Amino acid sequence: MVYKLNNGKEIPSIGFGTFRLKEEVEDVVINAIEVGYKMIDTASSYLNEEYVGNAIKKANVDRKDLFITGKLWNDSRDFEKIKEACKETLKKLNVDYLDLYLVHWPASPVLYPNWKEINANVWKALEYLYEEGLVKSIGVSNFKKSQLEELMKVAKIKPMVNQIEFHIGFMQEETLKYCQENDILVEAWSPCGGGKLLKKEIIKEMAEKYNVSPAKLCLRWCVEHCVIPITKSTNIDRMKDNFNLYDFKISKEDMDILDSQPFIGGYGFDSETITIFN
């Protein structure tokens, strides 16, 4: 299954993430592609782009059949630095273009009084990369509704994606609603709450009810909200299990139960107040 972005491009309905994978990511990504994953998600801050690039080169698949996402880190907020950062990512991944390029984190208001101007300038550079054809789609990551609203005031090109922490117990409903009302597709990073949700009794019990793994329940919950989960596993059997999310459906009654859960695991980062990613 695929979704359509607001620029008409198609995007797979599930992604494979590479966060915290280093040298081993090469074999892992090759296995993921063989399983059927088409969307590979990486970032300059993961320090593994070259390994991901090696996997893409070695995998038995045409480049046009893959959807590769890169992310711009916070140390590149100057126009020229952003262009160079994108070109460096392309070089390390050994590709001519990215299917999607995201602003990894917005400038935090608690750190930057001029956060609106910083985010606007960064976005202007991404619009340039998009118009030049270096990236086929552009978006943001970790932007809340208030930050998106300010960006939309100055954007010539609407963001196509917002990748946020999204999982049971941390829906970010206000941001989700705003994105869906404005045709910005939401992707979920850490859809299993950094693995913490998998140990929760409510998740385990409901997964058992549907005869699926707790991880698959969490991923399907994202799908029920029309959110693309970015999953990750180094185990090929779990890769296969996670990949097929359309062989069951969660009932409305159970979705209501899951939607009403308090924060029961994850990171819970707030990009309006966060100071660790400056």
Backbone as CSV, one residue per row, in Angstrom:
resi,resn,N_x,N_y,N_z,CA_x,CA_y,CA_z,C_x,C_y,C_z
1,MET,0.843,-1.200,0.000,0.000,0.000,0.000,0.870,1.239,0.000
2,VAL,0.400,2.272,-0.671,1.112,3.549,-0.692,0.146,4.680,-0.367
3,TYR,0.696,5.786,0.098,-0.053,7.026,0.270,0.423,8.009,-0.798
4,LYS,-0.365,9.051,-1.012,0.068,10.120,-1.901,0.365,11.373,-1.087
5,LEU,1.528,11.961,-1.328,1.897,13.212,-0.688,1.184,14.361,-1.393
6,ASN,1.212,15.537,-0.778,0.485,16.667,-1.358,1.123,17.214,-2.637
7,ASN,2.291,16.675,-3.024,2.888,17.035,-4.315,2.637,15.963,-5.374
8,GLY,1.824,14.968,-5.008,1.477,13.915,-5.960,2.385,12.700,-5.940
9,LYS,3.515,12.774,-5.226,4.439,11.643,-5.148,3.872,10.553,-4.243
10,GLU,4.191,9.310,-4.562,3.747,8.197,-3.744,4.793,7.853,-2.693
11,ILE,4.318,7.434,-1.527,5.201,7.065,-0.423,4.700,5.755,0.172
12,PRO,5.588,4.800,0.450,5.161,3.523,1.040,4.479,3.727,2.388
13,SER,3.615,2.805,2.755,2.818,2.933,3.975,3.549,2.434,5.222
14,ILE,4.770,1.954,5.060,5.597,1.575,6.207,7.046,1.867,5.844
15,GLY,7.802,2.323,6.824,9.209,2.624,6.589,10.104,1.779,7.475
16,PHE,11.366,1.677,7.069,12.356,0.952,7.871,13.391,1.944,8.371
17,GLY,13.522,2.052,9.693,14.421,3.024,10.304,15.799,2.456,10.599
18,THR,16.773,3.355,10.715,18.160,2.925,10.926,18.810,3.598,12.136
19,PHE,18.005,4.211,12.994,18.522,4.890,14.179,19.279,3.909,15.073
20,ARG,20.443,4.343,15.539,21.303,3.575,16.446,21.923,2.341,15.810
21,LEU,21.841,2.215,14.511,22.538,1.130,13.816,23.782,1.711,13.160
22,LYS,24.913,1.070,13.346,26.151,1.562,12.750,26.595,0.599,11.649
23,GLU,27.761,-0.067,11.821,28.276,-0.942,10.767,27.289,-2.050,10.394
24,GLU,26.565,-2.548,11.387,25.636,-3.651,11.130,24.469,-3.240,10.245
25,VAL,24.275,-1.925,10.078,23.128,-1.438,9.313,23.175,-1.916,7.861
26,GLU,24.375,-2.156,7.336,24.492,-2.576,5.940,23.743,-3.891,5.702
27,ASP,24.048,-4.904,6.500,23.372,-6.200,6.331,21.898,-6.101,6.702
28,VAL,21.590,-5.299,7.710,20.208,-5.152,8.161,19.344,-4.539,7.066
29,VAL,19.847,-3.483,6.429,19.074,-2.815,5.376,18.910,-3.723,4.160
30,ILE,19.958,-4.455,3.810,19.846,-5.415,2.697,18.743,-6.429,2.996
31,ASN,18.716,-6.943,4.223,17.669,-7.895,4.611,16.289,-7.254,4.554
32,ALA,16.195,-6.016,5.022,14.904,-5.315,5.018,14.386,-5.133,3.597
33,ILE,15.275,-4.771,2.685,14.873,-4.598,1.286,14.421,-5.927,0.689
34,GLU,15.126,-6.997,1.044,14.738,-8.325,0.551,13.374,-8.745,1.090
35,VAL,13.072,-8.349,2.321,11.758,-8.649,2.902,10.657,-7.908,2.152
36,GLY,10.974,-6.718,1.662,9.980,-5.949,0.915,9.880,-4.488,1.285
37,TYR,10.632,-4.052,2.298,10.599,-2.642,2.681,11.161,-1.793,1.542
38,LYS,10.441,-0.749,1.175,10.877,0.160,0.113,11.352,1.497,0.654
39,MET,10.823,1.888,1.827,11.219,3.163,2.405,12.315,2.945,3.439
40,ILE,13.477,3.538,3.195,14.607,3.458,4.125,14.825,4.840,4.714
41,ASP,14.801,4.926,6.032,14.876,6.207,6.741,16.203,6.316,7.478
42,THR,16.960,7.370,7.154,18.223,7.602,7.853,18.363,9.097,8.136
43,ALA,19.496,9.487,8.682,19.743,10.896,9.015,21.239,11.100,9.178
44,SER,21.675,12.322,8.911,23.110,12.596,9.064,23.567,12.379,10.500
45,SER,22.691,12.673,11.461,23.066,12.530,12.868,23.169,11.066,13.298
46,TYR,22.679,10.126,12.487,22.808,8.714,12.826,24.213,8.185,12.551
47,LEU,24.983,8.941,11.769,26.371,8.588,11.448,26.483,7.210,10.783
48,ASN,25.498,6.898,9.941,25.531,5.595,9.262,25.174,5.691,7.783
49,GLU,25.164,6.904,7.231,24.715,7.086,5.851,25.551,6.292,4.846
50,GLU,26.851,6.219,5.076,27.705,5.476,4.134,27.367,3.988,4.131
51,TYR,27.088,3.445,5.317,26.716,2.030,5.407,25.362,1.786,4.729
52,VAL,24.435,2.722,4.933,23.133,2.613,4.270,23.323,2.690,2.756
53,GLY,24.207,3.592,2.328,24.510,3.709,0.902,25.077,2.425,0.325
54,ASN,25.953,1.779,1.091,26.514,0.494,0.635,25.415,-0.552,0.477
55,ALA,24.475,-0.554,1.419,23.384,-1.525,1.358,22.514,-1.280,0.131
56,ILE,22.224,-0.024,-0.146,21.399,0.323,-1.308,22.092,-0.121,-2.593
57,LYS,23.399,0.073,-2.622,24.169,-0.307,-3.807,24.173,-1.820,-4.001
58,LYS,24.285,-2.564,-2.900,24.389,-4.020,-2.973,23.036,-4.708,-3.127
59,ALA,21.995,-4.046,-2.708,20.669,-4.671,-2.762,20.230,-4.875,-4.211
60,ASN,19.558,-5.938,-4.439,19.114,-6.280,-5.791,17.784,-5.599,-6.100
61,VAL,17.830,-4.267,-6.222,16.611,-3.499,-6.465,16.984,-2.209,-7.190
62,ASP,16.119,-1.767,-8.092,16.355,-0.513,-8.804,16.165,0.668,-7.858
63,ARG,16.981,1.693,-8.051,16.886,2.884,-7.208,15.469,3.476,-7.246
64,LYS,14.850,3.474,-8.404,13.517,4.088,-8.539,12.463,3.353,-7.714
65,ASP,12.771,2.126,-7.314,11.821,1.351,-6.532,11.998,1.544,-5.033
66,LEU,12.977,2.350,-4.646,13.192,2.659,-3.238,12.753,4.085,-2.926
67,PHE,12.398,4.312,-1.678,12.037,5.647,-1.196,12.981,5.958,-0.042
68,ILE,13.953,6.825,-0.298,15.017,7.082,0.683,14.814,8.441,1.336
69,THR,14.785,8.423,2.664,14.596,9.633,3.451,15.887,10.013,4.163
70,GLY,16.261,11.279,4.059,17.389,11.826,4.803,16.905,12.972,5.676
71,LYS,17.750,13.370,6.638,17.356,14.453,7.541,18.519,15.426,7.743
72,LEU,18.164,16.688,7.804,19.124,17.769,8.018,19.301,18.015,9.505
73,TRP,20.554,17.963,9.974,20.795,18.163,11.404,20.863,19.650,11.744
74,ASN,20.787,19.934,13.045,20.661,21.309,13.537,21.906,22.160,13.363
75,ASP,23.057,21.535,13.098,24.274,22.327,12.933,24.367,22.952,11.542
76,SER,23.368,22.711,10.703,23.356,23.277,9.353,22.079,24.088,9.163
77,ARG,22.129,25.343,9.604,20.949,26.194,9.465,21.210,27.401,8.574
78,ASP,22.435,27.537,8.112,22.788,28.560,7.136,22.503,28.010,5.736
79,PHE,22.070,28.882,4.827,21.662,28.465,3.489,22.730,27.627,2.796
80,GLU,23.955,28.105,2.777,25.042,27.392,2.104,25.370,26.087,2.813
81,LYS,25.345,26.105,4.136,25.618,24.880,4.895,24.560,23.818,4.637
82,ILE,23.330,24.255,4.468,22.246,23.305,4.200,22.445,22.646,2.845
83,LYS,22.812,23.442,1.850,23.077,22.877,0.523,24.213,21.867,0.587
84,GLU,25.275,22.216,1.304,26.419,21.312,1.415,26.055,20.055,2.199
85,ALA,25.241,20.227,3.250,24.826,19.073,4.048,24.024,18.094,3.203
86,CYS,23.142,18.616,2.370,22.350,17.748,1.501,23.239,17.027,0.500
87,LYS,24.164,17.760,-0.105,25.068,17.142,-1.079,25.944,16.075,-0.424
88,GLU,26.343,16.322,0.818,27.152,15.341,1.546,26.349,14.074,1.821
89,THR,25.087,14.249,2.174,24.207,13.096,2.382,24.051,12.300,1.098
90,LEU,23.842,12.992,-0.013,23.718,12.308,-1.302,24.990,11.527,-1.626
91,LYS,26.135,12.146,-1.352,27.415,11.495,-1.629,27.586,10.242,-0.775
92,LYS,27.295,10.347,0.519,27.468,9.207,1.416,26.498,8.072,1.083
93,LEU,25.287,8.434,0.678,24.300,7.415,0.318,24.510,6.886,-1.094
94,ASN,25.377,7.586,-1.846,25.696,7.178,-3.216,24.443,7.180,-4.104
95,VAL,23.661,8.276,-3.977,22.454,8.436,-4.789,22.456,9.834,-5.405
96,ASP,21.665,9.991,-6.454,21.583,11.282,-7.137,20.518,12.188,-6.542
97,TYR,19.600,11.607,-5.793,18.517,12.392,-5.207,17.967,11.671,-3.988
98,LEU,17.291,12.419,-3.134,16.554,11.853,-2.015,15.072,11.919,-2.341
99,ASP,14.338,10.914,-1.937,12.895,10.948,-2.135,12.232,11.888,-1.139
100,LEU,12.854,12.028,0.026,12.310,12.902,1.062,13.456,13.430,1.914
101,TYR,13.428,14.743,2.169,14.440,15.373,3.020,13.705,16.151,4.099
102,LEU,14.045,15.866,5.353,13.342,16.447,6.492,14.244,17.358,7.317
103,VAL,13.672,18.426,7.859,14.341,19.218,8.891,14.221,18.402,10.174
104,HIS,15.350,17.939,10.709,15.303,16.956,11.799,14.636,17.518,13.057
105,TRP,15.008,18.726,13.443,14.404,19.378,14.615,14.209,20.864,14.320
106,PRO,13.106,21.433,14.783,12.951,22.884,14.670,13.828,23.586,15.702
107,ALA,14.072,24.861,15.469,14.760,25.661,16.481,13.825,25.804,17.682
108,SER,14.338,25.512,18.859,13.524,25.559,20.072,13.333,26.996,20.552
109,PRO,12.086,27.401,20.846,11.837,28.759,21.337,12.574,29.087,22.630
110,VAL,12.843,28.076,23.471,13.523,28.363,24.731,15.011,28.632,24.525
111,LEU,15.539,28.244,23.367,16.955,28.476,23.073,17.172,29.621,22.106
112,TYR,16.179,29.875,21.246,16.355,30.870,20.186,15.168,31.833,20.158
113,PRO,15.359,33.058,20.624,14.279,34.046,20.545,13.807,34.273,19.109
114,ASN,14.702,34.075,18.156,14.360,34.255,16.737,14.051,32.926,16.045
115,TRP,13.445,31.998,16.788,13.186,30.653,16.265,12.336,30.664,14.998
116,LYS,11.404,31.598,14.911,10.556,31.665,13.720,11.390,31.980,12.482
117,GLU,12.297,32.916,12.618,13.162,33.306,11.501,14.103,32.167,11.113
118,ILE,14.662,31.486,12.112,15.563,30.360,11.837,14.828,29.273,11.059
119,ASN,13.662,28.873,11.537,12.904,27.818,10.861,12.492,28.233,9.461
120,ALA,12.143,29.512,9.291,11.753,30.009,7.969,12.930,29.959,7.000
121,ASN,14.109,30.335,7.464,15.295,30.330,6.606,15.707,28.909,6.225
122,VAL,15.614,28.000,7.177,15.928,26.593,6.882,14.959,26.061,5.831
123,TRP,13.698,26.379,6.002,12.703,25.891,5.046,12.928,26.467,3.647
124,LYS,13.335,27.724,3.599,13.627,28.347,2.303,14.720,27.566,1.573
125,ALA,15.714,27.102,2.318,16.793,26.315,1.708,16.271,24.964,1.217
126,LEU,15.363,24.346,1.986,14.799,23.069,1.530,13.949,23.266,0.276
127,GLU,13.259,24.381,0.205,12.486,24.679,-1.003,13.413,24.798,-2.212
128,TYR,14.581,25.386,-1.991,15.576,25.496,-3.061,16.032,24.102,-3.511
129,LEU,16.347,23.232,-2.562,16.788,21.868,-2.893,15.706,21.119,-3.668
130,TYR,14.461,21.356,-3.278,13.323,20.725,-3.954,13.210,21.245,-5.389
131,GLU,13.305,22.538,-5.552,13.184,23.130,-6.891,14.341,22.737,-7.794
132,GLU,15.498,22.472,-7.201,16.669,22.055,-7.976,16.641,20.561,-8.310
133,GLY,15.722,19.821,-7.712,15.587,18.398,-8.013,16.501,17.487,-7.217
134,LEU,17.228,18.054,-6.251,18.094,17.219,-5.416,17.264,16.357,-4.469
135,VAL,16.104,16.850,-4.121,15.167,16.092,-3.280,13.794,16.143,-3.946
136,LYS,13.080,15.023,-3.900,11.793,14.926,-4.595,10.624,15.381,-3.727
137,SER,10.820,15.362,-2.415,9.793,15.820,-1.481,10.501,16.390,-0.260
138,ILE,9.856,17.329,0.410,10.458,17.953,1.591,9.450,17.968,2.737
139,GLY,9.995,17.950,3.938,9.125,17.957,5.103,9.898,18.325,6.352
140,VAL,9.262,18.105,7.474,9.855,18.457,8.759,9.753,17.251,9.694
141,SER,10.394,17.368,10.818,10.339,16.329,11.833,10.291,17.006,13.197
142,ASN,9.457,16.489,14.063,9.348,16.993,15.435,8.769,18.404,15.530
143,PHE,8.057,18.841,14.519,7.380,20.139,14.561,6.005,19.973,15.199
144,LYS,5.697,20.815,16.164,4.371,20.833,16.755,3.469,21.775,15.960
145,LYS,2.199,21.781,16.302,1.231,22.601,15.570,1.665,24.060,15.513
146,SER,2.059,24.624,16.640,2.426,26.048,16.681,3.597,26.359,15.756
147,GLN,4.555,25.441,15.680,5.717,25.652,14.821,5.344,25.504,13.350
148,LEU,4.451,24.569,13.063,3.970,24.410,11.690,3.169,25.628,11.247
149,GLU,2.341,26.129,12.136,1.532,27.298,11.796,2.414,28.478,11.399
150,GLU,3.485,28.703,12.140,4.401,29.803,11.802,5.111,29.537,10.482
151,LEU,5.496,28.290,10.255,6.191,27.944,9.018,5.271,28.129,7.810
152,MET,4.034,27.756,7.965,3.082,27.842,6.862,2.825,29.290,6.432
153,LYS,3.079,30.231,7.332,2.872,31.643,6.997,3.877,32.131,5.952
154,VAL,5.048,31.497,5.907,6.118,31.971,5.016,6.470,30.961,3.927
155,ALA,5.969,29.749,4.033,6.353,28.703,3.087,5.729,28.939,1.715
156,LYS,6.556,28.840,0.684,6.036,28.823,-0.689,5.533,27.431,-1.027
157,ILE,6.202,26.436,-0.447,5.852,25.032,-0.671,5.476,24.424,0.671
158,LYS,4.297,23.857,0.727,3.818,23.256,1.967,4.631,22.002,2.292
159,PRO,4.986,21.800,3.572,5.636,20.539,3.943,4.770,19.358,3.528
160,MET,5.416,18.306,3.052,4.679,17.119,2.626,4.562,16.090,3.752
161,VAL,5.495,16.158,4.698,5.552,15.170,5.776,5.951,15.854,7.075
162,ASN,5.422,15.354,8.184,5.920,15.701,9.512,6.153,14.388,10.242
163,GLN,7.410,14.089,10.531,7.744,12.856,11.250,7.874,13.191,12.731
164,ILE,7.018,12.591,13.543,6.982,12.913,14.969,7.003,11.639,15.806
165,GLU,7.323,11.794,17.077,7.150,10.672,17.995,5.649,10.440,18.138
166,PHE,5.215,9.246,17.787,3.786,8.955,17.772,3.595,7.486,18.115
167,HIS,2.922,7.234,19.209,2.673,5.854,19.629,1.564,5.847,20.661
168,ILE,1.115,4.671,21.000,0.091,4.525,22.027,0.573,5.216,23.296
169,GLY,-0.260,6.096,23.832,0.122,6.858,25.021,0.780,8.194,24.710
170,PHE,1.067,8.436,23.453,1.680,9.723,23.059,1.254,10.024,21.623
171,MET,-0.011,10.435,21.489,-0.608,10.631,20.168,-0.300,11.989,19.555
172,GLN,0.028,12.963,20.405,0.215,14.336,19.918,-0.991,14.741,19.056
173,GLU,-2.158,14.613,19.630,-3.417,14.772,18.899,-3.548,16.121,18.202
174,GLU,-3.144,17.191,18.874,-3.278,18.521,18.276,-2.453,18.635,16.999
175,THR,-1.217,18.128,17.056,-0.344,18.170,15.882,-0.857,17.240,14.789
176,LEU,-1.296,16.037,15.173,-1.838,15.090,14.211,-3.037,15.691,13.477
177,LYS,-3.958,16.279,14.221,-5.164,16.868,13.631,-4.798,17.995,12.671
178,TYR,-3.875,18.846,13.087,-3.476,19.968,12.234,-2.864,19.457,10.932
179,CYS,-1.985,18.477,11.032,-1.336,17.930,9.835,-2.361,17.319,8.884
180,GLN,-3.260,16.523,9.428,-4.224,15.849,8.568,-5.210,16.828,7.951
181,GLU,-5.520,17.904,8.649,-6.395,18.926,8.086,-5.703,19.737,6.999
182,ASN,-4.368,19.758,7.042,-3.605,20.555,6.079,-2.847,19.696,5.063
183,ASP,-3.241,18.441,4.941,-2.678,17.533,3.936,-1.172,17.355,4.095
184,ILE,-0.733,17.272,5.347,0.667,16.970,5.670,0.671,15.559,6.256
185,LEU,1.325,14.635,5.592,1.321,13.243,6.045,2.176,13.093,7.303
186,VAL,1.671,12.358,8.254,2.401,12.131,9.510,3.088,10.767,9.467
187,GLU,4.371,10.771,9.833,5.124,9.539,10.036,5.416,9.399,11.521
188,ALA,5.470,8.165,11.994,5.700,7.891,13.413,7.100,7.354,13.634
189,TRP,7.931,8.129,14.341,9.175,7.522,14.800,8.918,6.960,16.203
190,SER,9.633,5.905,16.515,9.452,5.189,17.783,8.000,4.761,17.989
191,PRO,7.399,4.078,17.001,5.996,3.678,17.134,5.732,2.666,18.248
192,CYS,6.798,2.073,18.773,6.652,1.152,19.914,7.190,1.782,21.202
193,GLY,7.327,3.094,21.189,7.779,3.795,22.398,9.164,3.388,22.842
194,GLY,10.074,3.229,21.868,11.428,2.811,22.209,11.479,1.407,22.770
195,GLY,10.464,0.598,22.462,10.390,-0.786,22.952,9.689,-0.929,24.287
196,LYS,9.444,0.195,24.952,8.858,0.129,26.298,7.402,-0.320,26.282
197,LEU,6.684,0.001,25.197,5.281,-0.391,25.133,5.117,-1.905,25.062
198,LEU,6.113,-2.578,24.508,6.007,-4.018,24.284,5.927,-4.811,25.585
199,LYS,6.296,-4.176,26.688,6.288,-4.857,27.983,5.052,-4.529,28.809
200,LYS,4.193,-3.651,28.287,3.022,-3.222,29.036,1.897,-4.254,28.921
201,GLU,1.262,-4.542,30.052,0.244,-5.593,30.088,-0.905,-5.326,29.133
202,ILE,-1.345,-4.082,29.069,-2.482,-3.790,28.194,-2.155,-4.075,26.740
203,ILE,-0.911,-3.799,26.337,-0.481,-4.052,24.960,-0.352,-5.554,24.730
204,LYS,0.261,-6.242,25.673,0.454,-7.690,25.533,-0.877,-8.427,25.485
205,GLU,-1.803,-8.028,26.347,-3.112,-8.697,26.395,-3.893,-8.476,25.104
206,MET,-3.866,-7.243,24.596,-4.611,-6.973,23.372,-3.943,-7.634,22.171
207,ALA,-2.642,-7.673,22.156,-1.932,-8.358,21.067,-2.298,-9.841,21.056
208,GLU,-2.401,-10.424,22.242,-2.774,-11.833,22.345,-4.195,-12.053,21.824
209,LYS,-5.070,-11.099,22.086,-6.450,-11.181,21.602,-6.502,-11.275,20.081
210,TYR,-5.619,-10.509,19.412,-5.598,-10.497,17.949,-4.599,-11.504,17.367
211,ASN,-3.943,-12.234,18.255,-2.964,-13.242,17.828,-1.842,-12.621,17.004
212,VAL,-1.352,-11.483,17.481,-0.225,-10.802,16.841,0.786,-10.442,17.923
213,SER,1.971,-10.020,17.492,2.980,-9.578,18.457,2.612,-8.192,18.984
214,PRO,3.081,-7.837,20.181,2.843,-6.484,20.684,3.342,-5.408,19.726
215,ALA,4.479,-5.662,19.074,5.010,-4.675,18.123,4.050,-4.475,16.957
216,LYS,3.534,-5.570,16.450,2.624,-5.485,15.303,1.335,-4.755,15.692
217,LEU,0.873,-4.951,16.900,-0.304,-4.218,17.375,-0.027,-2.721,17.379
218,CYS,1.144,-2.330,17.889,1.508,-0.906,17.943,1.601,-0.304,16.548
219,LEU,2.157,-1.064,15.615,2.309,-0.569,14.250,0.949,-0.454,13.561
220,ARG,0.097,-1.450,13.777,-1.237,-1.407,13.178,-2.041,-0.242,13.745
221,TRP,-1.849,0.058,15.010,-2.530,1.206,15.631,-2.177,2.491,14.888
222,CYS,-0.924,2.629,14.495,-0.518,3.796,13.698,-1.269,3.815,12.375
223,VAL,-1.310,2.664,11.710,-1.988,2.560,10.413,-3.452,2.957,10.536
224,GLU,-4.091,2.552,11.635,-5.505,2.894,11.841,-5.711,4.405,11.912
225,HIS,-4.651,5.132,12.272,-4.721,6.597,12.325,-4.170,7.245,11.050
226,CYS,-3.968,6.433,10.006,-3.407,6.917,8.727,-2.043,7.562,8.922
227,VAL,-1.271,6.984,9.837,0.094,7.429,10.128,1.051,6.329,9.684
228,ILE,2.147,6.722,9.036,3.134,5.759,8.551,4.118,5.417,9.671
229,PRO,4.161,4.172,10.109,5.138,3.808,11.145,6.527,3.570,10.549
230,ILE,7.534,4.089,11.222,8.929,3.814,10.864,9.421,2.774,11.859
231,THR,9.461,1.536,11.409,9.805,0.438,12.296,11.279,0.066,12.144
232,LYS,11.770,-0.748,13.061,13.166,-1.183,12.980,13.322,-2.498,13.724
233,SER,14.044,-3.417,13.109,14.423,-4.661,13.775,15.634,-5.222,13.049
234,THR,16.498,-5.872,13.784,17.637,-6.539,13.154,17.338,-8.016,12.918
235,ASN,16.182,-8.473,13.405,15.780,-9.877,13.280,14.890,-10.033,12.051
236,ILE,15.290,-10.865,11.121,14.581,-10.951,9.850,13.162,-11.487,10.011
237,ASP,12.929,-12.379,10.973,11.577,-12.884,11.194,10.654,-11.775,11.701
238,ARG,11.176,-10.926,12.589,10.360,-9.810,13.078,10.161,-8.772,11.976
239,MET,11.189,-8.581,11.123,11.025,-7.694,9.966,9.833,-8.135,9.129
240,LYS,9.778,-9.436,8.851,8.694,-9.989,8.025,7.348,-9.802,8.713
241,ASP,7.300,-10.083,10.004,6.052,-9.968,10.746,5.564,-8.525,10.773
242,ASN,6.479,-7.597,11.008,6.116,-6.179,11.078,5.690,-5.627,9.725
243,PHE,6.221,-6.199,8.652,5.984,-5.654,7.316,4.532,-5.817,6.881
244,ASN,3.927,-6.919,7.262,2.547,-7.190,6.841,1.574,-6.711,7.914
245,LEU,1.050,-5.506,7.754,0.178,-4.910,8.764,-1.290,-4.937,8.361
246,TYR,-1.594,-5.623,7.262,-2.952,-5.564,6.735,-3.685,-6.902,6.811
247,ASP,-3.171,-7.801,7.655,-3.843,-9.096,7.806,-4.741,-9.128,9.042
248,PHE,-4.899,-7.971,9.694,-5.862,-7.870,10.789,-6.236,-6.400,10.972
249,LYS,-7.291,-6.153,11.687,-7.769,-4.803,11.938,-8.190,-4.690,13.389
250,ILE,-7.856,-3.599,14.025,-8.227,-3.368,15.421,-9.638,-2.782,15.460
251,SER,-10.484,-3.331,16.303,-11.869,-2.857,16.392,-11.914,-1.432,16.936
252,LYS,-13.015,-0.738,16.665,-13.177,0.630,17.152,-13.129,0.668,18.679
253,GLU,-13.755,-0.329,19.311,-13.765,-0.366,20.779,-12.346,-0.482,21.335
254,ASP,-11.541,-1.322,20.714,-10.162,-1.483,21.184,-9.303,-0.273,20.822
255,MET,-9.577,0.340,19.675,-8.859,1.575,19.325,-9.144,2.653,20.360
256,ASP,-10.386,2.753,20.805,-10.733,3.749,21.818,-9.966,3.501,23.113
257,ILE,-9.821,2.224,23.469,-9.057,1.882,24.676,-7.602,2.292,24.511
258,LEU,-7.026,1.962,23.365,-5.618,2.292,23.126,-5.411,3.793,23.032
259,ASP,-6.347,4.476,22.390,-6.236,5.934,22.241,-6.298,6.658,23.581
260,SER,-6.952,6.057,24.538,-7.152,6.728,25.833,-6.032,6.453,26.832
261,GLN,-5.020,5.697,26.407,-3.931,5.356,27.330,-3.125,6.596,27.713
262,PRO,-2.698,6.687,28.966,-1.785,7.760,29.372,-0.388,7.464,28.842
263,PHE,0.536,8.328,29.122,1.918,8.094,28.697,2.447,6.858,29.433
264,ILE,2.733,5.800,28.669,3.159,4.538,29.298,4.513,4.069,28.760
265,GLY,5.227,4.963,28.114,6.542,4.603,27.601,6.880,5.415,26.376
266,GLY,8.168,5.606,26.150,8.615,6.407,25.024,9.579,7.477,25.494
267,TYR,9.661,8.551,24.731,10.582,9.637,25.054,9.836,10.881,25.525
268,GLY,8.745,11.204,24.863,7.935,12.347,25.284,8.583,13.686,25.061
269,PHE,9.448,13.788,24.060,10.125,15.052,23.788,9.132,16.130,23.335
270,ASP,9.384,17.344,23.761,8.579,18.507,23.375,9.504,19.504,22.690
271,SER,9.328,19.695,21.393,10.272,20.530,20.634,10.138,22.015,20.944
272,GLU,9.099,22.393,21.700,8.979,23.794,22.101,9.811,24.102,23.345
273,THR,10.128,23.072,24.116,10.851,23.303,25.378,12.178,22.537,25.442
274,ILE,12.429,21.665,24.484,13.609,20.816,24.553,14.899,21.629,24.412
275,THR,15.914,21.232,25.145,17.201,21.931,25.092,18.362,21.017,24.726
276,ILE,18.128,19.723,24.646,19.248,18.803,24.365,19.593,18.729,22.879
277,PHE,18.669,19.158,22.003,18.948,19.212,20.563,18.861,20.660,20.141
278,ASN,19.977,21.374,20.261,19.914,22.805,20.001,20.135,23.152,18.538
